[in-house]
Amino acid sequence: MMVLNRHLPLLALFAALSACSGGGEAEGDAAQREAAAAPAKGALPLSVQQMERLGIRFAPVDAATQMPVATVPATLAPPPNARVAVAAVIPGVVTRTLVVEGDTVRQGQPLAVVAAREMFTIAAGMEQASARAAMARANDRRLGQLAREGVIAGARADEARAALREAEAELNEQRRVVRLVNGAPGSGSYTLTAPIAGKVTQATIQTGSPVNEATSAYVIDAASRYELTAQVPERLLARVRPGMTVRLAGDVRGEVTSVGSVLDPETRSATLRARVPAGAGVVSGRAVSATLLSPAPEGTVVVPAAAVVDVDGRPAVFVRTAKGATVRPVEVGDRADGLIVVRSGLRAGEQIAVAGMSELKSIAGQD
């Protein structure tokens, strides 16, 4: 009796199924098909036309070789060894200026012409030194020949050779001075030239200006490199180190050269310096935003920060599928420069929504 009671529900179910008509079987099959066709959790069935009407756009996910750590305010300036002053080493008067402030110059390019009385003195000294060297050269040849023939002692030939060396040294020194100032002794002038290639950032002389050895006529900043200085908050110091990449607007990239080890007591930050090449928007004295980048672990991807939305209290993205899109929870990391690091949940090559996220959230019931 107890056995029969235990199987009563099963017998009743069997009897009910046996009594079902052919129409009942059809209804069961339809229910099964409907269940099979039901979208998976998080799936958003959408046609291409619907997505176009809603302004939903997708973009592929790229593997990240570097990931942003932080974006910090910074300033640009030439490095200490990339700024030079062009001095007027001989007193005179400027007779012609060839560049103005802001001009870009090449190494050795003439900047200004200076008339200097001392150049006439140098010209006379060169002529005298040249004459003494010619006389010493002739005397050296004559006494050397006599010494070889045994007519005079060899010591006299040695004295003549020493006198020649002295005269030639004096002449070479006079010539070196002329080359150093790019002088034209015959016309009593010399030319200031650019010692490096770069941009003229200061021009303190004009035609008719008197100059002397204390005059800094021009200041030239090297145009090929700059130094970036930023203050890194204390919380980031353990993650920032020399050798890391720093990125500026326009995708100009430099390299961190040093990170200070002393905190400013007021700002609780340390000074970071980086070497930055010339590029669009790289101007000495400009304030910029610099993004610090570190090597990304394998499997890391970086996506636009706007592509990551909150779904059920968790960060998620909308991944494109054959039938529309689906909600994909992800694990995120740092945000910087309009990007966000995705540590897991996405693979390179997958398509994610980068526009129309509000519409997708509405469809997903996440208003």
The 8 nearest C-alpha neighbors of each residue, nearest first, counted from 0:
[[1, 3, 2, 4, 5, 6, 7, 8],
 [0, 2, 4, 3, 5, 6, 7, 8],
 [3, 1, 5, 0, 4, 6, 7, 8],
 [4, 2, 0, 6, 5, 1, 7, 10],
 [3, 5, 1, 7, 2, 6, 0, 8],
 [4, 6, 2, 3, 7, 1, 8, 9],
 [7, 5, 3, 9, 4, 8, 10, 2],
 [6, 8, 10, 4, 9, 5, 11, 3],
 [9, 7, 11, 10, 6, 12, 5, 4],
 [8, 10, 12, 6, 11, 7, 13, 5],
 [11, 9, 13, 7, 12, 8, 14, 6],
 [10, 12, 14, 8, 9, 13, 7, 15],
 [13, 11, 15, 9, 14, 10, 8, 16],
 [12, 14, 10, 16, 11, 15, 17, 9],
 [15, 13, 11, 17, 12, 16, 10, 18],
 [14, 16, 12, 18, 13, 17, 11, 19],
 [15, 17, 13, 19, 18, 14, 12, 11],
 [18, 16, 14, 15, 19, 13, 20, 12],
 [19, 17, 15, 16, 14, 20, 13, 23],
 [18, 20, 16, 17, 23, 15, 21, 24],
 [21, 19, 23, 22, 18, 24, 17, 16],
 [20, 22, 24, 23, 25, 19, 26, 18],
 [23, 21, 25, 20, 24, 26, 19, 27],
 [24, 22, 26, 20, 25, 21, 19, 27],
 [23, 25, 27, 21, 22, 26, 28, 20],
 [26, 24, 22, 28, 23, 27, 29, 21],
 [25, 27, 23, 29, 24, 28, 30, 22],
 [28, 26, 24, 30, 25, 29, 31, 23],
 [29, 27, 31, 25, 30, 26, 32, 24],
 [30, 28, 32, 26, 31, 27, 33, 25],
 [31, 29, 33, 27, 28, 32, 34, 26],
 [30, 32, 28, 34, 29, 33, 35, 27],
 [33, 31, 35, 29, 34, 30, 36, 28],
 [34, 32, 30, 36, 35, 31, 29, 37],
 [33, 35, 31, 37, 32, 36, 30, 29],
 [36, 34, 32, 33, 37, 31, 38, 30],
 [35, 37, 33, 34, 32, 38, 31, 39],
 [36, 38, 34, 35, 33, 39, 32, 40],
 [39, 37, 42, 36, 40, 44, 43, 41],
 [38, 40, 42, 41, 37, 325, 43, 36],
 [39, 41, 42, 38, 325, 326, 43, 37],
 [40, 42, 326, 325, 39, 43, 363, 327],
 [43, 41, 325, 39, 40, 38, 324, 44],
 [42, 44, 324, 325, 323, 45, 41, 363],
 [45, 43, 323, 322, 42, 324, 46, 38],
 [46, 44, 323, 49, 43, 322, 50, 47],
 [45, 47, 49, 48, 323, 50, 322, 44],
 [46, 48, 50, 49, 51, 45, 323, 52],
 [47, 49, 51, 46, 50, 52, 45, 53],
 [50, 48, 52, 46, 51, 47, 45, 53],
 [51, 49, 55, 53, 47, 52, 48, 54],
 [50, 52, 48, 54, 49, 53, 55, 47],
 [51, 53, 49, 50, 54, 48, 55, 47],
 [54, 52, 50, 51, 55, 49, 355, 358],
 [55, 53, 51, 355, 52, 50, 56, 354],
 [56, 54, 355, 50, 354, 53, 51, 352],
 [57, 55, 354, 352, 353, 54, 355, 58],
 [56, 58, 352, 351, 353, 350, 55, 59],
 [59, 57, 350, 351, 353, 352, 60, 56],
 [60, 58, 350, 348, 349, 61, 351, 57],
 [59, 61, 347, 348, 349, 350, 58, 62],
 [62, 60, 347, 300, 348, 63, 59, 301],
 [61, 63, 300, 347, 299, 64, 60, 298],
 [64, 62, 300, 65, 299, 301, 295, 61],
 [63, 65, 295, 294, 62, 66, 296, 299],
 [66, 64, 294, 295, 63, 293, 292, 67],
 [65, 67, 292, 295, 293, 294, 68, 340],
 [68, 66, 292, 335, 291, 69, 293, 290],
 [67, 69, 291, 292, 333, 66, 293, 335],
 [70, 68, 335, 291, 290, 67, 71, 334],
 [69, 71, 290, 289, 335, 291, 336, 288],
 [70, 72, 289, 288, 73, 69, 290, 229],
 [73, 71, 288, 287, 229, 289, 70, 286],
 [74, 72, 229, 287, 228, 286, 288, 289],
 [73, 75, 286, 228, 227, 285, 287, 284],
 [76, 74, 227, 283, 284, 285, 226, 225],
 [77, 75, 283, 226, 284, 225, 78, 227],
 [76, 78, 225, 226, 81, 220, 79, 283],
 [77, 79, 226, 81, 80, 225, 76, 82],
 [78, 80, 81, 82, 77, 226, 76, 83],
 [81, 79, 78, 82, 83, 77, 221, 220],
 [80, 82, 221, 78, 79, 77, 220, 83],
 [83, 81, 220, 219, 80, 79, 221, 77],
 [84, 82, 219, 218, 81, 85, 220, 80],
 [83, 85, 218, 217, 215, 86, 219, 82],
 [84, 86, 217, 215, 216, 218, 83, 87],
 [85, 87, 215, 216, 214, 88, 84, 212],
 [86, 88, 212, 89, 211, 214, 210, 216],
 [87, 89, 212, 86, 211, 90, 180, 213],
 [90, 88, 212, 87, 211, 91, 115, 117],
 [91, 89, 211, 210, 115, 212, 88, 87],
 [90, 92, 115, 114, 210, 209, 113, 89],
 [91, 93, 209, 114, 113, 208, 210, 207],
 [92, 94, 113, 207, 206, 208, 95, 112],
 [95, 93, 206, 113, 112, 207, 92, 114],
 [94, 96, 112, 206, 111, 93, 97, 113],
 [97, 95, 111, 98, 206, 110, 205, 112],
 [96, 98, 110, 111, 95, 109, 99, 112],
 [99, 97, 110, 96, 102, 100, 111, 199],
 [98, 100, 102, 101, 202, 97, 199, 96],
 [99, 101, 199, 202, 200, 201, 102, 98],
 [100, 102, 199, 200, 198, 99, 103, 201],
 [103, 101, 199, 100, 198, 99, 104, 98],
 [102, 104, 198, 197, 199, 101, 105, 196],
 [105, 103, 197, 196, 198, 102, 108, 106],
 [104, 106, 196, 108, 107, 197, 195, 193],
 [105, 107, 195, 196, 193, 194, 108, 104],
 [108, 106, 193, 192, 194, 105, 109, 195],
 [107, 109, 192, 193, 105, 106, 104, 110],
 [110, 108, 192, 191, 111, 107, 190, 193],
 [111, 109, 97, 192, 191, 98, 96, 108],
 [110, 112, 96, 191, 97, 95, 190, 109],
 [113, 111, 190, 95, 94, 189, 93, 191],
 [114, 112, 93, 92, 189, 188, 94, 91],
 [113, 115, 188, 92, 91, 187, 93, 94],
 [116, 114, 91, 117, 188, 118, 187, 90],
 [117, 115, 118, 119, 187, 114, 91, 120],
 [116, 118, 120, 115, 119, 121, 89, 187],
 [117, 119, 187, 121, 184, 120, 116, 115],
 [120, 118, 122, 187, 117, 121, 116, 184],
 [121, 119, 117, 123, 118, 122, 124, 116],
 [120, 122, 118, 124, 119, 123, 125, 117],
 [121, 123, 184, 119, 125, 120, 124, 118],
 [124, 122, 126, 120, 125, 121, 119, 127],
 [123, 125, 121, 127, 122, 126, 128, 120],
 [124, 126, 128, 122, 123, 127, 173, 129],
 [125, 127, 129, 123, 124, 128, 130, 122],
 [126, 128, 130, 124, 129, 125, 131, 123],
 [129, 127, 170, 125, 131, 130, 126, 124],
 [128, 130, 126, 132, 127, 131, 125, 170],
 [131, 129, 133, 127, 132, 128, 126, 134],
 [132, 130, 128, 134, 133, 129, 166, 135],
 [131, 133, 166, 135, 129, 130, 134, 167],
 [134, 132, 136, 130, 131, 135, 129, 137],
 [133, 135, 131, 137, 136, 132, 138, 130],
 [136, 134, 163, 132, 138, 133, 137, 139],
 [137, 135, 133, 139, 134, 138, 163, 132],
 [136, 138, 140, 134, 139, 135, 141, 133],
 [139, 137, 135, 141, 140, 136, 142, 134],
 [140, 138, 159, 136, 137, 142, 160, 141],
 [139, 141, 143, 137, 138, 142, 144, 136],
 [142, 140, 138, 144, 143, 139, 137, 145],
 [143, 141, 145, 156, 144, 139, 140, 138],
 [142, 144, 156, 146, 140, 141, 145, 139],
 [145, 143, 147, 141, 142, 146, 140, 148],
 [146, 144, 142, 148, 150, 147, 143, 151],
 [147, 145, 149, 151, 143, 153, 148, 144],
 [146, 148, 144, 149, 145, 143, 150, 153],
 [149, 147, 145, 146, 150, 144, 151, 143],
 [150, 148, 146, 147, 151, 145, 152, 153],
 [149, 151, 145, 148, 146, 152, 147, 144],
 [152, 150, 146, 149, 145, 153, 155, 142],
 [151, 153, 154, 146, 155, 149, 150, 156],
 [152, 154, 156, 146, 155, 157, 151, 147],
 [153, 155, 157, 156, 152, 158, 151, 146],
 [156, 154, 158, 157, 153, 152, 159, 142],
 [155, 157, 159, 143, 142, 153, 154, 158],
 [156, 158, 154, 160, 155, 159, 161, 153],
 [159, 157, 155, 161, 156, 160, 162, 154],
 [158, 160, 139, 156, 162, 157, 161, 163],
 [159, 161, 157, 163, 158, 162, 139, 156],
 [162, 160, 158, 164, 163, 159, 157, 165],
 [163, 161, 165, 159, 160, 164, 158, 166],
 [164, 162, 135, 160, 166, 161, 165, 136],
 [163, 165, 161, 167, 162, 166, 168, 160],
 [164, 166, 162, 168, 163, 167, 161, 169],
 [167, 165, 132, 163, 169, 168, 164, 131],
 [166, 168, 170, 164, 169, 132, 165, 171],
 [169, 167, 171, 165, 166, 170, 164, 172],
 [170, 168, 172, 166, 167, 171, 128, 165],
 [169, 171, 128, 167, 173, 172, 168, 129],
 [172, 170, 174, 168, 173, 169, 175, 167],
 [173, 171, 175, 169, 174, 170, 168, 176],
 [172, 174, 170, 176, 171, 175, 125, 169],
 [173, 175, 171, 177, 172, 176, 178, 170],
 [176, 174, 172, 178, 177, 173, 179, 171],
 [177, 175, 179, 173, 174, 178, 172, 180],
 [176, 178, 182, 174, 175, 179, 180, 181],
 [179, 177, 181, 175, 176, 180, 174, 182],
 [180, 178, 176, 177, 181, 175, 182, 174],
 [179, 181, 182, 177, 178, 189, 176, 190],
 [182, 180, 178, 190, 189, 179, 177, 183],
 [183, 181, 189, 177, 180, 184, 188, 190],
 [182, 184, 188, 185, 189, 186, 187, 181],
 [185, 183, 122, 187, 118, 186, 119, 182],
 [184, 186, 183, 187, 122, 119, 118, 188],
 [187, 185, 184, 188, 183, 119, 118, 114],
 [188, 186, 118, 184, 119, 185, 115, 114],
 [189, 187, 114, 115, 183, 113, 186, 182],
 [188, 190, 182, 113, 181, 183, 112, 180],
 [191, 189, 112, 181, 111, 113, 192, 182],
 [190, 192, 111, 110, 109, 112, 189, 180],
 [193, 191, 109, 110, 107, 108, 190, 194],
 [194, 192, 107, 106, 108, 195, 109, 110],
 [193, 195, 106, 107, 192, 196, 85, 83],
 [196, 194, 106, 193, 197, 105, 221, 107],
 [197, 195, 105, 106, 104, 221, 193, 222],
 [196, 198, 221, 222, 220, 104, 103, 219],
 [199, 197, 103, 220, 219, 102, 200, 222],
 [198, 200, 219, 101, 100, 102, 201, 218],
 [199, 201, 100, 219, 218, 101, 198, 220],
 [202, 200, 218, 217, 100, 199, 203, 219],
 [203, 201, 217, 100, 204, 216, 99, 218],
 [202, 204, 216, 217, 201, 205, 215, 214],
 [205, 203, 216, 202, 208, 206, 93, 217],
 [204, 206, 208, 207, 96, 93, 203, 95],
 [207, 205, 93, 95, 94, 208, 96, 204],
 [206, 208, 93, 92, 94, 205, 209, 95],
 [207, 209, 93, 205, 206, 92, 204, 210],
 [210, 208, 92, 91, 93, 207, 211, 90],
 [211, 209, 90, 91, 214, 92, 87, 208],
 [210, 212, 90, 213, 214, 87, 89, 88],
 [211, 213, 88, 87, 214, 89, 90, 86],
 [214, 212, 211, 215, 86, 87, 88, 210],
 [213, 215, 211, 212, 86, 216, 87, 210],
 [216, 214, 86, 85, 217, 84, 213, 87],
 [215, 217, 203, 204, 86, 85, 214, 202],
 [216, 218, 202, 85, 201, 215, 84, 203],
 [219, 217, 84, 201, 200, 83, 199, 85],
 [220, 218, 199, 198, 83, 200, 82, 197],
 [221, 219, 82, 197, 198, 81, 222, 77],
 [220, 222, 197, 81, 223, 196, 82, 224],
 [223, 221, 197, 224, 198, 220, 277, 196],
 [222, 224, 277, 221, 276, 225, 197, 196],
 [225, 223, 276, 277, 275, 222, 221, 77],
 [224, 226, 77, 275, 76, 78, 274, 276],
 [225, 227, 274, 78, 76, 77, 273, 75],
 [226, 228, 75, 273, 272, 74, 274, 73],
 [227, 229, 272, 73, 74, 271, 226, 75],
 [230, 228, 73, 271, 270, 72, 231, 272],
 [229, 231, 270, 269, 268, 271, 232, 228],
 [230, 232, 268, 269, 270, 229, 271, 233],
 [233, 231, 268, 234, 235, 267, 230, 269],
 [232, 234, 268, 236, 235, 267, 231, 269],
 [235, 233, 232, 236, 237, 231, 238, 268],
 [236, 234, 238, 233, 237, 232, 239, 231],
 [235, 237, 239, 233, 238, 234, 231, 232],
 [236, 238, 235, 239, 234, 240, 233, 232],
 [239, 237, 236, 235, 240, 68, 293, 234],
 [240, 238, 236, 237, 235, 241, 243, 258],
 [239, 241, 243, 258, 242, 238, 255, 257],
 [242, 240, 255, 256, 257, 243, 258, 239],
 [241, 243, 255, 254, 256, 240, 244, 257],
 [244, 242, 255, 241, 254, 293, 240, 292],
 [245, 243, 254, 292, 253, 291, 255, 246],
 [244, 246, 291, 253, 290, 252, 254, 292],
 [245, 247, 252, 290, 289, 251, 250, 253],
 [248, 246, 251, 289, 250, 249, 252, 288],
 [249, 247, 250, 251, 246, 288, 280, 289],
 [248, 250, 251, 247, 279, 280, 278, 246],
 [251, 249, 248, 247, 252, 246, 278, 279],
 [250, 252, 247, 249, 246, 278, 248, 253],
 [253, 251, 246, 245, 250, 247, 275, 244],
 [252, 254, 275, 245, 274, 244, 246, 276],
 [255, 253, 244, 273, 274, 242, 245, 243],
 [254, 256, 273, 241, 242, 243, 257, 272],
 [257, 255, 273, 241, 272, 254, 242, 274],
 [258, 256, 241, 272, 271, 255, 259, 273],
 [257, 259, 271, 270, 240, 272, 241, 260],
 [260, 258, 270, 269, 261, 271, 257, 262],
 [259, 261, 258, 262, 269, 270, 236, 257],
 [262, 260, 259, 269, 263, 268, 270, 264],
 [263, 261, 269, 268, 267, 264, 260, 233],
 [262, 264, 267, 268, 265, 266, 269, 261],
 [265, 263, 267, 266, 262, 268, 261, 269],
 [264, 266, 263, 267, 268, 262, 269, 232],
 [265, 267, 268, 263, 264, 232, 262, 269],
 [268, 266, 263, 264, 262, 265, 233, 232],
 [267, 269, 232, 233, 262, 231, 266, 263],
 [268, 270, 262, 259, 231, 230, 261, 263],
 [271, 269, 230, 259, 229, 258, 231, 272],
 [270, 272, 258, 229, 228, 257, 230, 259],
 [273, 271, 228, 257, 227, 256, 255, 258],
 [272, 274, 255, 256, 227, 254, 226, 275],
 [273, 275, 226, 254, 253, 225, 227, 255],
 [274, 276, 253, 225, 224, 226, 273, 252],
 [277, 275, 224, 223, 225, 278, 253, 274],
 [276, 278, 223, 224, 281, 222, 275, 225],
 [279, 277, 281, 280, 251, 276, 249, 282],
 [278, 280, 281, 249, 277, 251, 282, 248],
 [279, 281, 282, 278, 248, 249, 277, 285],
 [282, 280, 278, 279, 277, 283, 75, 285],
 [283, 281, 285, 280, 284, 75, 76, 277],
 [282, 284, 76, 75, 285, 77, 281, 225],
 [285, 283, 75, 76, 282, 74, 286, 77],
 [284, 286, 75, 283, 282, 74, 287, 281],
 [287, 285, 74, 73, 75, 284, 72, 288],
 [288, 286, 73, 74, 72, 285, 289, 247],
 [289, 287, 72, 71, 73, 70, 247, 290],
 [288, 290, 247, 71, 70, 246, 72, 245],
 [289, 291, 70, 246, 245, 69, 292, 336],
 [292, 290, 245, 68, 69, 67, 244, 70],
 [293, 291, 67, 244, 66, 68, 65, 245],
 [292, 294, 65, 66, 243, 295, 67, 68],
 [295, 293, 65, 64, 66, 296, 292, 243],
 [294, 296, 65, 64, 66, 63, 299, 293],
 [297, 295, 299, 298, 294, 64, 63, 65],
 [296, 298, 299, 295, 64, 63, 62, 300],
 [299, 297, 296, 300, 62, 346, 342, 343],
 [300, 298, 342, 297, 63, 296, 341, 295],
 [299, 301, 63, 62, 341, 61, 340, 298],
 [300, 302, 340, 339, 341, 63, 338, 299],
 [301, 303, 339, 338, 304, 300, 340, 60],
 [304, 302, 338, 305, 306, 339, 337, 301],
 [303, 305, 338, 339, 306, 337, 307, 302],
 [304, 306, 303, 307, 353, 308, 337, 338],
 [305, 307, 353, 304, 303, 316, 352, 308],
 [306, 308, 316, 305, 315, 304, 314, 309],
 [309, 307, 315, 314, 316, 306, 310, 305],
 [308, 310, 314, 313, 312, 315, 311, 307],
 [311, 309, 313, 312, 315, 314, 308, 365],
 [312, 310, 313, 309, 365, 314, 315, 328],
 [311, 313, 310, 309, 314, 315, 308, 365],
 [312, 314, 310, 309, 311, 315, 328, 329],
 [315, 313, 309, 308, 329, 328, 307, 310],
 [316, 314, 328, 329, 327, 308, 307, 309],
 [315, 317, 307, 327, 326, 306, 308, 318],
 [316, 318, 326, 352, 325, 351, 327, 324],
 [319, 317, 351, 325, 324, 350, 316, 326],
 [318, 320, 324, 350, 323, 351, 325, 317],
 [321, 319, 324, 323, 322, 318, 325, 350],
 [320, 322, 323, 319, 324, 44, 46, 45],
 [323, 321, 320, 44, 45, 324, 46, 43],
 [322, 324, 45, 44, 320, 321, 43, 319],
 [325, 323, 319, 320, 43, 318, 42, 317],
 [324, 326, 42, 318, 41, 317, 43, 327],
 [325, 327, 317, 41, 316, 318, 42, 315],
 [326, 328, 315, 316, 317, 325, 329, 318],
 [329, 327, 315, 314, 344, 316, 326, 313],
 [330, 328, 344, 315, 343, 314, 331, 327],
 [329, 331, 343, 342, 341, 344, 332, 314],
 [332, 330, 341, 340, 342, 329, 339, 333],
 [331, 333, 340, 341, 342, 339, 334, 330],
 [334, 332, 340, 339, 68, 335, 67, 331],
 [333, 335, 339, 338, 340, 332, 67, 337],
 [334, 336, 69, 338, 337, 70, 67, 339],
 [335, 337, 338, 70, 290, 334, 67, 69],
 [338, 336, 335, 304, 303, 339, 334, 305],
 [339, 337, 303, 304, 335, 336, 334, 302],
 [338, 340, 334, 304, 302, 301, 333, 303],
 [339, 341, 301, 332, 331, 333, 300, 342],
 [342, 340, 331, 300, 343, 330, 301, 332],
 [341, 343, 299, 330, 331, 340, 332, 300],
 [344, 342, 330, 341, 345, 329, 299, 331],
 [343, 345, 329, 330, 328, 346, 327, 342],
 [346, 344, 343, 347, 329, 341, 349, 300],
 [347, 345, 349, 348, 344, 60, 298, 300],
 [346, 348, 61, 60, 62, 349, 300, 345],
 [347, 349, 60, 59, 61, 346, 350, 62],
 [350, 348, 60, 59, 347, 346, 351, 318],
 [349, 351, 59, 58, 319, 57, 318, 60],
 [352, 350, 318, 57, 317, 58, 319, 353],
 [351, 353, 57, 317, 56, 354, 306, 318],
 [352, 354, 306, 57, 56, 351, 58, 355],
 [355, 353, 56, 55, 356, 352, 54, 57],
 [356, 354, 55, 358, 54, 357, 359, 53],
 [355, 357, 359, 358, 354, 360, 352, 306],
 [358, 356, 360, 359, 355, 361, 366, 354],
 [357, 359, 361, 355, 356, 360, 362, 53],
 [358, 360, 356, 362, 361, 357, 363, 355],
 [361, 359, 363, 365, 357, 362, 358, 356],
 [360, 362, 364, 358, 366, 359, 363, 365],
 [361, 363, 359, 364, 360, 358, 43, 365],
 [362, 364, 360, 361, 365, 359, 43, 41],
 [365, 363, 361, 362, 366, 360, 359, 310],
 [364, 366, 360, 361, 363, 310, 362, 311],
 [365, 361, 364, 360, 357, 363, 362, 358]]
